[in-house]
Each structure stands twice: as C-alpha cells, then as structure tokens.
Amino acid sequence: MIHVVSNPATGFFLEFKRNYDFQFTRTKYTIIPLGQVSDRVVVDGATSMTATRDTTARDRLESSATVVSPPGRSANPFDPAAPNCQNWIFDFIERLIAESYIDASVRGVLQGAPLYL
C-alpha cells in the first residue's frame, strides 16, 4: 500500500505498507482496480509475509510517489478545503500518467470512485 498518513493539523507523510492484508483492518476500505502497471516499474519484495511499514522507495513506482509532496499542515484543519490524503492520491495518479506508468483512462475510474473521509 502506498499512501500518506497523519492529519491536516500536523501535515502528512508518505508511507509504504508492505505485505499489507486488508482482511485484518478495522478501517473501511473499498478496493477499486484502477489499471495495470508494467512489472518493469515494480519490484517484488522479500518472500517474508510479515507486514512492515517504511518510507524508503524500493522501485520506480514507489520512487514516483516520493516526488509528489504530501499535504502540509493546515492553518484551519477543520476546514473542508484543508489539504487531505485524497488530494494526494489524485496528484500521485497524475504523476504515474505523466511517467507513462499507467494509462490516462485511470483518471475517470478514480474520479468515479467513492470518497471516504
């Protein structure tokens, strides 16, 4: 899982969750296939099935995430227009499209996805 975590009051940071299993989370998720990326930009990790978290990119896809700035602190974190992780997802997808790692049709799929706050 590639995502940014924290909140508008403190700002966000990029995190990679490796061997993440959605079956063991209490948070509501909806998995929506966006598209496919070539295996030339993704490196499979170690064979360990232990879930880990880190901030170090290990392949080209993850490296693309590191150049998309996570949302910073908000002067008014309760403002609905405050920076949030959903904005970052759109920026990350745009980066992947710009690098030709994913097809531009992904924009439509992402825009049609439900938003959870």
N, C-alpha and C positions, 0 to 999 in steps of 0.2 A: 504494500500500500504506500503510495506517495501522497503526502498531504501536508498541510500546515496546521499547526495546533497552537492553542492558547486562547486569547480573547481580545476584544478591541481595547480594553482598559490597559493591557500590558504589551500588546503587539503580538505578532505571530512568529513562529519559526518553522522551517522546513524539517520534516522528519520522514524517514523511511522505516516502515514496519515490515520486517522480513518474516516469512513463514506465518503470516497473519491468517487466522482462521475466523471467518465471520460467524461461525456457529457458536463461538464461545464469547460473544459480546452481548452486553445488555442494551447497547445503543441500537436504535432503529436504523437499519440500512436497507437500501434498495440497490441491488446490483443491476446496472444498465450497461450492456455491452455497447461501447461507442464505436469501435472499429478494431482493426488489426494493425500491429506494427511488425516490421521485419525482425527476425531473430538476429539480424546483424547489429541492432541497436540495444539488444537486451542480453545480459549475461546471467545465466543461471547461477545461483549461489551455491554454497556448500550443500552437501546432502543432509545436513542436520535439519531436523524438523522443529527445533527449538525456536520459538518466537523471540525475535530481538528487535530493538529499536536503535537507530543511529542517524547521523546527519551527514554521513560520507557517501557520495555518489560512487557507484561501482560499475556503471556502464553509460553509454551515450544518452539513453532515455533519462536516466536519473540526473546526468550532468545538465541536461536541458532544464530540469526543474530548478537547479541551483542558480540559474541566471534570471529566473523570474522572482522578483522581490516579493517576499511575504508582506502582507498588510502590516503597517506600523501601528503605533498607538493612536488612539482617537481621543481628542480633547473632550468629546462627549460620547462615551461608549454606549450609551443607551439610545443614541440617535439611530433610527433605522437605516440611515445612509452611511453609518460608520463602516470603515473597512472590515471585511469579513473573509472567511476562507472560501466562500463560494465565488467571490470575485477572483480570487487567486486561481481557482480551477479554470475559469474562462481564459485567463492570461496564459496559463500553462498549456492549454489546448492550442491557443493561437501560436505559441512558440513551437509546439510539435508540428503544426501545419506548416509554419514558415520554414522549418528544417526538413520538410517532406518526410517526416517520420509517420505521419498519419494523414489520411485523406481529408480534404476540406469539408466533405459531407458530414463529418463528425459535429460541426457547428450546429446543424439542425437537430441532431439527436440530443446534444447537450442542452440546447435551448428549450427543447420539449420535455426535458426531464423535470420531475417534481423537485421543488426546493424545500428543504427541511432546515429550520432554524433551531 
